[in-house]
Amino acid sequence: MVLKIGIIGCGGIANGKHLPALVQVEGVELCAFCDVISDRAERAFRDFGTANSRVFTDYQEMLNKEELDVVHVCTPNISHAEISIAAMKAGCHVMCEKPMAKTSQEAQAMIHTSKVTGKKLTIGYQNRFRADSRYLHKVCHDGDLGEIYFGKAHAVRRRAVPTWGVFLDEEAQGGGALIDIGTHALDLTLWMMNNYRPKYVVGKAYHQLSTTEGAANAWGPWEPEKFKVEDSAFGFVMMENGTGIFLESSWALNSLEIKEAKTSLYGSKGGADMNDGLTINGEEQGLLYQKKIELQTGGVDFYDGRNEDPALEEAKFWIESIVNDTEPLVKPEEALVVTQILEAIYESSNSGKPVFL
């Protein structure tokens, strides 16, 4: 069985993550490449397509003309829901890039369509597939940390504002650092806790550094007049069972503590953090301990042991869930909660009040 896959949106995330991973997965064929900018679709076709692949600039035309099994949606946030829903209605399973949607209402519509059509839907939270994430998730699942009653979701960059595409466009993206990278850290933290019942949210988004002219930045200075989204945002989430989560996110922040797509967990039996590799800490026989987890086996020249690519592992697991008719690792209902919390932080920032969910 060969699954026919179409890619909608042939920009950075498609070329940097989805396409290089999919070409390594057995039993799939990249049949269609779609982008509103034809040169991008043509380039993706040349790099990853086959003699039978086709190029489109209209996703509806692609869905109408191609008999596809799977569609990967790699477009700006504003069109995630629209395209995912159309693809599922056209009979395709859908992998949609994070965040699930620009709004929680759109995300709910995506889940409804998945249930009605019977098509699988998952969201691109590839950080769950990292070796440290998988190890820590098992530690949490096995109860080694006890009751996890507080967590921190870290997505902090000092100066790494994406200046290309529509990242700085609030209408197209729905926000800045929070919805772009904060979403990964929040997903990891909720997944480790296995807690998806938020009670209320308090948050604040800041536009403090976005007005800087000629700013130091990983990808060159941004244009302040085009920087319409927050440069940093912070939130506190209280869950229904009393568990708390602090979320920090920034593209630009005067901080020397850089952490991206990481979590810190605090439990009744132990704690864990990803600050300098993965560390588990606790108390045993009246003494404190900390255990550094070595994720690379090593010991052999030119070979470091386990070194899986999270994007490839994500693609493999996703395709296997379709072939074997099993659940994807990232369930859309979980991704919906992430979107609800992010949306609530923005709402709280605008109103100055807590938002109850």
N, C-alpha and C positions, 0 to 999 in steps of 0.2 A: 504494500500500500504506500503510495506516494502522496503526500499532502501538498496541494498547490497553494502557494502563499503569495499574497499581494502586500506591498508596502505603500502606505499613504503618508506622504511627508518624507522627503529624501534629504533632509538637512543633517545637522551635526549628530543628533542622537541616533538617527538611523544608520549613518555611516560609521559612527564611532562605537556603537553597541550592537544594534539589532542585526544588521546585515553581516558583519564579520562573524557573529555567533551562529546565525542560521546556516551559513554556507558550510559549517563544520558538523551540522546535525544530519545524521542519516535519515533517509525517508522523506525529505522535503525538497521541493523545487520552487525557486523564486521565479514566479511567472509574470508578475506585473509590478511596475514601478510608477508611482503617481506623485506628482508635485506640481503646484501652480506655476512654478518656475521650470520650464521645460529642460533647461540645461542641467538642473540638478537631477531630474529624473533620468535623463540620458546618461549622465555620469555614473549614477548608481547602477544603471543597466549595464554599462560597459565594465564596471568593476565587479559586479556580482551576478549578472544575469546569464542566461543561456541563449542559444540560437532561437529558441521558441518564446523567449520573454518579449513582452510588449511594454510600451511606454505610454503614459497618459498624463494629461494636465487636469482632468476632471474626474474626481473619484466616483461620481455617479455613473459616468460612462464606463469606467473600469469595472464597477460592480455589475453593470448590465451586460457587458461584452465578454467578461472572463468568468469561467466556472471555477471559482476559488473555494478552497476549504477553510482557509485562515487568512485573516487580515491583521496586520500590525499598524496601529495608528500612532504616528510620530509627528503630529502637527502641533501648532500652538494650542494652549489650553482651551481657548474659546471654542474650538471645533471638536474637542475630544468626544463630547456626548453626541453631537449631531452625526459625526462620521461613524462612531462605534454603533450607534443605533441602526443606522442605514445598513452597515455591513452585516449585523446580526439578522436583520430583516431579509437580507439578500442570501441568507443561508450560511454565513461564515462565523466561525469561532473568532473571538477578538482578543488580542493582546493590545491594551492601550497604555501608552506611556503615562508615567505619573505627572502631576496628580490626576486622580480619576477624572475629575471635571473641574470646571471653573466654580460651580456652585453645587451645593448638596442636592438641590432639586434636580439638577441635571444628572447627578450621580444616581439618584433614586430611579430616574427614568431609564437609565442604562441597565440597572438591575432588573427592573420590570420587564424590559425587552428581552433580557437573557432568559428569564423564567418563561415568558410567553413563547419564545422561539425555540427554547431548548438548547440554545447555543452557549458554549462556555465563554466566560468573560474573566479576564485577569488584568492586573495592573502592574506596571513595570517597576516594582520595588526590588531591584536586583541585589541590594545590600543584604537581604535575608540569606542570600546564597554564598556569602563570604564564609570562609572557614571559621573565623572567630565568632560570627553570628550563629552559625549552626551549632557550634560547641556550646556557646552560652545558652542558646535556646534549650538544648537538652538538659543542661544544668538546672535551668528554671523549671522545665517540665518534670524533672525527676524530684523536685522539691528540695534540692540541696541548699537553696537560699532561704527556705521557709516561706513565710508569707511576705511577699514583696509589697511593702506599703508606701514606698516612695521611689520615684525615678526621675532622672534628668535626661532630656533629649538634647543632644549637642549638634549644632550645625553652624559653626563659627569660622568664618574666614576673616582675615585681617584686611586684605585688599585684593579681592578677586571678584570683581563685578563683570558679568558677561555683557559685553558691549555690542554683540552682533544680533542679528535677527530681531525678534520682538520682545526680548527679555525685559526691556525697560518700559514697555507699553502696557499700562494698567488695563486697558480695554481688552487687549488680546490675551493677556496672561492672568489677570485677576489679582496680581500682586507681585512682589519681588522676592527677596531672600526667603521669606517664610514659606511661600507656596512652591518655591523652586527647590531649595535644599532642606528647609525645616521639615518638609513633608517626609523625607527619608528618615530623619532622626526620630520623628514622632512615630512613624510606622514601626521602626525597630523596637522602640520602647513599649508600645502597646502589644506588639507580638510577643516580646519576652514576658510581659506581665499576664498575657492572655486575658486582658481586661478591655472590653469594648463598650462600657456603659458609663459615659461621661454625664456628670450632673450639672456642673456649671463651669464657665471659663471666664477668666479675666486676662486681658492682654493689652499690649501697646505696640504699635508700629511706629518707627522713627524715620525721619527724612533729614537727618542731621549732617551727613557727609556727602549727600548726593549733589549738593550745590557747589562743591569744590571744583575750581577750575584747574586744569592740568594735573589732576590727581595721580598719585602713584597707584598703579593697578597692574595686575598680572597680564591683562590683555590690552594695555594702553589706556590713556585717560578717557573717561566717559565725557559725554557732552551733557552738562547740567540741565540744559533746557529740554533734553529728551528723557531725562531720568524721572519718570512719572510714578515710580513705585518705591516702596520703602527700602532703605539700605540695611535696616535691621529690625527685628521684631522679637518680642518676648511674651510668653504667656504662662499662666498657671491653670492647670486643669484639675478639678476635684471630681473624682469618680463616685459613683453611687455608693460604693462600699467603703468610702473614706480614704481610699488610696489617692495620693497626690502626684502630679507630674509637672515638672518645670521644663519649659521648652525655650531654648535660646537659638536664634538664627541670625546670621549676618552675612552680607557680601562685603561690607566695609565697616570695620569697627576698630577702635583704638584699643586693641587687646593683643597681648603676646601669647595668649592661650588659644591655640588653633585646634579645633576639633570639628570634624565633619562626618556626618552619618555615624555617630557614636551614641552609646547610651551608658548611663551609670545607674545601678540598681541597688536598693537598700532593703534587705529582708530581715526577718526575725532570727534567722540562723546564720546568715552571712550576707556579703555584698559582692558586687562585681563592677568593674569599669573597664573601658576600652581606651583609656587615656594614653597609656604607653604600652601598647600591646594589650592582651587580655589578662586581667588579674582578678583572682577570686580571693576574698579576705574573710576572716571570721575568728572565732575563739574556740580553742580546744584544750581541755584539761587545764583550765585556768590561765592559759596563755593565748596571746593573739598570734595570728599567722597571716601571711599573704602568699598566695601561690600563683606564680607566673606560668601561664600556659604556653608551651612551645608547640606552635602549630606546624612548624617545619621539622620533619624528622632528621634531615641532613645526614652528615657523616660520610658522604660519598662525594668525591670531586665532581664538580660540574652538575651536581644534582641536589636540589634542596628539598626533595620529598614532596609533600602535598602542596600544590601550587595551582589550584583550580581557578579558572577565570569565572567570576560570578556571573558575567553576562552569558557565557557559554552554558554554565550550569542552569541558569534561569531558562534559556532557550530549550535545553534538553528536557527539563522537567515539564515545561509547558507543552511541548510536542508529545511527550509520553502521556500526559494527562488526557490529551485528545485521542491518541491511539488506543489507550487502555480504558478510556471513559472513566477516569478518576478525577478527583477534585484538584484544581491547581493549588499551588502552595499559597499564593496570594488570593484570597477570596474577595470578591467584590464588596461583600457586606463589611469586611474589615476596612477596605480602602474607603468606603463611604464614611465610616466614623472618623478617619483621618481628615477627610474633606470637611466634615461637619465641625470639627474642632478648629481647623484653620480658618474657616469661615467665621466662627464665633470669635476668634481672636481679633480679626479685622473689625467685626461688628462692635466688639467691646472697646477697641481702640478709638473708633469713631464716636461712640456714645459716651465713653467714660464710665460705663457701668458693667457689672457682671452680665453674662449672657447664660441663661438657663436652657439646657437641652432636654 
